[in-house]
Amino acid sequence: MKIWTTLLLAAAAASVPAVAQSKGYSAPRLADGHPDLNGIWEVQGKVDANIEAKLGGKNIIVDPEDGKIPYKPEALAQRKANAEKRATEDPLTKCWMPGVPRLMYIPYPYQIVESANQPVIPILSQYVHVIRNIQMQGEHLDGLENWLGDSRGHWDGDTLVVEATNFNDQTWYDAAGNYHSGDLHVVERFTRTGPNTIAYQATMTDPKVLTKPFTIHLTLARDVRKNAQIMEYECYANKEGPTFTVGDKKQ
C-alpha cells in the first residue's frame, strides 16, 4: 500500500506544475530565511459548495483536466447518497471539524502563526475554535485517527510542503457530498506569490475511493484591514440545522 501511494503521489506531482512567486516579487522572510506566511487568510469565492465546480471560470480541480474527482465506480454510489442527504449529513451541519483540505477553503478565515525555527506552525481557524498544528519535526505517528489528520511540514525552497495522514472517514471535501476514506493522504503546498496572496495546492490520494490522485489549486487572500482578527465563533447543532454566532452576533 505504501509503495502504491508513493508512486501515485510522484506521478501526480509530476503532472501538476509547481507554483512560483510572481515575477519581481520577493516574499518577506523570517530570521531563519524562510518566507513569512503570517497573517489572516481566506479563499475568495464559493469553493466549499462543490470542489468539482469552477471558480472564476477555471476548474478548482486542476488535475485531472476535466475537473472531476476520479472516483472508483463503486464509490460514486456513496457520493450520490451523501449528496441526497447533504442537508442533514454534511459534517458541518453537525458542527464537526471540517477535516483537511476542507478546513483551508471553508468560508471562514484562519490565521497562520509562524516564527523562525519554531517546531510547530499553528493554523488558527475562526470555525469552531479549530486549531491545526503543522509539526515541522519528527515522523508521522502510527495508530492515529484524527479529524484533521497528522500534519508534518518541511520547506521546499520557498514553498511550505505539508503531508497529512492518519485521518478518520467522517469528513467530506465539500457540501456536495464528495468524500474520502480513512486512507486519505494529502500533500499541500503553500507558496507566497504576492504581498497579499498565497498559492494553495493540495493533492489527495485515497486508494479505497479513488482510481488516481487529484489536485486542487486555490488562491488565499490576506485580510489587510486594520486590526483584523479572528472572531469568536460558536456552532450549535439542532434538528433545524446549525445555528452560528460570531462574536456576540447570532447568524
C-alpha positions as CSV (number, residue, x, y, z in Angstrom):
1,M,0.0,0.0,0.0
2,K,2.8,2.4,0.9
3,I,4.6,1.8,-2.4
4,W,1.3,2.3,-4.4
5,T,0.7,5.6,-2.6
6,T,4.2,6.8,-3.1
7,L,4.2,6.1,-6.8
8,L,0.8,7.8,-7.3
9,L,1.9,10.9,-5.4
10,A,5.1,11.1,-7.5
11,A,3.1,10.8,-10.7
12,A,0.6,13.5,-9.6
13,A,3.4,15.9,-8.6
14,A,5.0,15.5,-12.0
15,S,1.7,16.3,-13.8
16,V,0.9,19.5,-11.9
17,P,3.3,22.4,-12.4
18,A,5.0,23.9,-9.4
19,V,3.7,27.3,-8.3
20,A,6.3,30.1,-8.4
21,Q,6.3,33.6,-6.9
22,S,5.0,36.4,-9.1
23,K,7.7,37.8,-11.3
24,G,9.6,40.5,-9.5
25,Y,8.1,39.6,-6.1
26,S,10.3,38.6,-3.2
27,A,8.4,37.3,-0.1
28,P,9.3,38.8,3.3
29,R,11.4,36.4,5.3
30,L,11.9,35.4,8.9
31,A,15.2,35.3,10.7
32,D,15.7,31.7,9.5
33,G,15.4,32.7,5.9
34,H,12.1,31.1,5.2
35,P,9.1,33.1,3.7
36,D,6.9,34.8,6.2
37,L,3.4,33.3,5.9
38,N,2.0,35.2,8.9
39,G,-1.4,36.7,8.5
40,I,-5.1,36.1,8.4
41,W,-6.0,34.3,5.2
42,E,-9.1,33.1,3.4
43,V,-10.1,31.7,0.0
44,Q,-12.2,34.2,-2.0
45,G,-15.2,32.5,-3.7
46,K,-17.6,29.7,-3.0
47,V,-15.3,26.8,-3.1
48,D,-16.8,24.7,-0.3
49,A,-20.1,24.3,-2.0
50,N,-18.6,21.8,-4.6
51,I,-14.9,21.4,-5.4
52,E,-15.9,20.0,-8.8
53,A,-17.3,23.4,-9.8
54,K,-15.4,26.3,-11.4
55,L,-14.1,29.4,-9.7
56,G,-13.5,32.5,-11.8
57,G,-14.1,30.4,-14.9
58,K,-11.4,27.8,-14.1
59,N,-11.7,24.4,-12.5
60,I,-10.9,24.2,-8.8
61,I,-9.6,20.7,-9.6
62,V,-6.6,21.2,-11.9
63,D,-5.7,17.5,-12.3
64,P,-7.4,15.6,-13.8
65,E,-8.0,18.2,-16.5
66,D,-11.8,17.5,-16.6
67,G,-12.0,19.0,-13.1
68,K,-13.7,15.8,-11.7
69,I,-12.7,13.6,-8.7
70,P,-11.6,10.3,-10.1
71,Y,-13.8,8.0,-8.0
72,K,-13.9,4.3,-8.3
73,P,-17.3,3.2,-9.8
74,E,-18.4,1.7,-6.5
75,A,-17.6,5.0,-4.7
76,L,-19.9,7.0,-6.8
77,A,-22.9,5.4,-5.2
78,Q,-21.8,6.7,-1.8
79,R,-21.1,10.2,-3.2
80,K,-24.7,10.2,-4.6
81,A,-26.2,9.1,-1.3
82,N,-24.2,11.8,0.5
83,A,-25.5,14.4,-1.9
84,E,-29.1,13.4,-1.4
85,K,-28.8,13.7,2.4
86,R,-26.4,16.6,2.5
87,A,-28.8,19.0,4.2
88,T,-28.6,16.8,7.4
89,E,-25.5,14.7,6.8
90,D,-22.9,17.2,5.8
91,P,-20.4,17.1,8.8
92,L,-20.5,20.9,9.1
93,T,-24.3,20.8,9.7
94,K,-23.4,18.8,12.9
95,C,-20.7,21.4,13.8
96,W,-18.0,18.7,13.3
97,M,-14.5,19.6,12.3
98,P,-14.1,20.1,8.5
99,G,-11.0,17.9,8.0
100,V,-8.2,18.6,5.6
101,P,-8.1,20.1,3.0
102,R,-11.7,21.4,3.6
103,L,-10.6,23.5,6.6
104,M,-8.4,25.5,4.2
105,Y,-11.3,26.7,1.9
106,I,-14.5,26.8,4.0
107,P,-15.8,30.4,4.2
108,Y,-14.1,31.2,7.5
109,P,-10.7,33.0,7.9
110,Y,-7.7,31.4,9.6
111,Q,-4.5,32.8,11.0
112,I,-1.1,31.3,10.2
113,V,1.3,31.8,13.1
114,E,4.9,31.4,12.1
115,S,8.2,32.3,13.7
116,A,11.8,31.5,12.9
117,N,12.9,27.9,13.7
118,Q,9.7,27.0,15.5
119,P,8.9,23.3,15.7
120,V,5.2,23.8,15.1
121,I,3.3,26.1,12.8
122,P,-0.3,26.6,14.1
123,I,-3.2,27.5,11.9
124,L,-6.0,29.1,14.0
125,S,-9.4,28.9,12.3
126,Q,-12.4,31.0,13.1
127,Y,-14.6,28.0,12.6
128,V,-15.5,26.4,16.0
129,H,-12.1,27.2,17.6
130,V,-10.3,24.7,15.4
131,I,-6.5,24.7,15.8
132,R,-4.5,22.8,13.2
133,N,-0.8,22.1,14.1
134,I,1.8,21.5,11.4
135,Q,4.7,19.7,13.0
136,M,8.0,20.7,11.5
137,Q,9.9,17.9,13.2
138,G,9.5,14.2,13.5
139,E,7.8,11.5,11.6
140,H,4.1,10.5,11.3
141,L,2.9,8.6,14.3
142,D,1.3,5.2,14.0
143,G,-2.2,4.2,15.1
144,L,-3.7,7.7,15.0
145,E,-7.2,8.5,13.5
146,N,-7.8,12.3,13.7
147,W,-10.3,14.7,12.3
148,L,-7.5,16.9,10.9
149,G,-5.0,14.1,10.4
150,D,-1.4,14.2,11.4
151,S,0.4,17.1,9.5
152,R,4.1,17.1,9.0
153,G,5.8,20.0,7.2
154,H,9.0,20.9,5.6
155,W,10.3,23.6,3.3
156,D,11.0,23.0,-0.4
157,G,12.7,26.2,-1.4
158,D,10.2,29.0,-0.7
159,T,7.2,26.6,-0.5
160,L,5.9,25.1,2.7
161,V,5.0,21.5,1.9
162,V,2.7,19.7,4.4
163,E,2.0,16.0,4.3
164,A,-1.1,14.9,6.2
165,T,-2.2,11.3,7.0
166,N,-4.0,9.4,9.8
167,F,-7.5,10.7,9.1
168,N,-10.8,9.3,10.2
169,D,-13.5,8.9,7.5
170,Q,-16.1,11.3,9.0
171,T,-15.3,14.4,7.0
172,W,-16.2,15.5,3.4
173,Y,-14.3,17.6,0.8
174,D,-17.3,19.9,0.4
175,A,-21.0,20.4,1.0
176,A,-21.9,18.4,-2.2
177,G,-21.1,15.1,-0.6
178,N,-17.7,14.5,-2.1
179,Y,-15.9,12.3,0.4
180,H,-12.8,10.2,1.3
181,S,-11.9,7.1,3.3
182,G,-9.6,6.8,6.4
183,D,-6.8,6.1,3.9
184,L,-6.7,9.7,2.7
185,H,-3.2,11.1,2.1
186,V,-2.9,14.9,1.5
187,V,0.1,16.8,0.3
188,E,-0.3,20.6,0.4
189,R,1.9,23.4,-0.9
190,F,1.8,26.9,0.4
191,T,3.7,29.5,-1.8
192,R,3.7,33.2,-1.1
193,T,3.1,34.7,-4.6
194,G,2.5,38.4,-3.7
195,P,2.1,40.8,-0.8
196,N,-1.4,39.6,0.0
197,T,-1.6,36.2,-1.7
198,I,-0.6,32.6,-1.1
199,A,-1.0,29.9,-3.8
200,Y,-2.5,26.8,-2.2
201,Q,-2.2,23.5,-3.8
202,A,-3.4,20.1,-2.4
203,T,-3.1,16.6,-3.9
204,M,-5.3,13.9,-2.5
205,T,-4.5,10.2,-2.7
206,D,-7.0,7.6,-1.5
207,P,-6.7,4.0,-2.8
208,K,-10.0,2.9,-1.3
209,V,-12.1,5.6,-3.1
210,L,-10.1,6.9,-6.0
211,T,-8.6,5.4,-9.2
212,K,-5.8,8.0,-9.0
213,P,-4.9,11.2,-7.1
214,F,-6.4,14.6,-7.8
215,T,-5.2,18.1,-7.2
216,I,-6.9,21.4,-6.4
217,H,-5.4,24.8,-6.8
218,L,-6.7,28.0,-5.0
219,T,-5.5,31.4,-4.0
220,L,-5.6,32.5,-0.4
221,A,-6.1,36.3,0.2
222,R,-4.7,38.1,3.2
223,D,-7.0,40.2,5.3
224,V,-5.4,43.7,5.1
225,R,-8.0,45.6,7.2
226,K,-6.5,47.5,10.2
227,N,-6.7,45.5,13.4
228,A,-8.0,42.4,11.5
229,Q,-8.5,39.4,13.9
230,I,-10.1,36.0,14.2
231,M,-13.6,36.4,15.7
232,E,-15.1,34.3,18.5
233,Y,-17.2,31.7,16.6
234,E,-19.7,29.1,18.0
235,C,-21.8,26.5,16.3
236,Y,-24.8,24.8,17.8
237,A,-26.3,21.8,16.1
238,N,-30.1,21.1,16.2
239,K,-32.8,19.5,14.3
240,E,-33.4,22.6,12.2
241,G,-29.8,22.8,11.3
242,P,-26.8,24.5,12.8
243,T,-27.0,27.9,14.5
244,F,-23.9,30.2,14.5
245,T,-22.7,33.1,16.5
246,V,-19.7,35.2,15.5
247,G,-18.6,37.4,18.3
248,D,-21.9,38.3,20.1
249,K,-24.0,38.2,16.9
250,K,-26.3,35.3,16.0
251,Q,-26.3,34.2,12.4
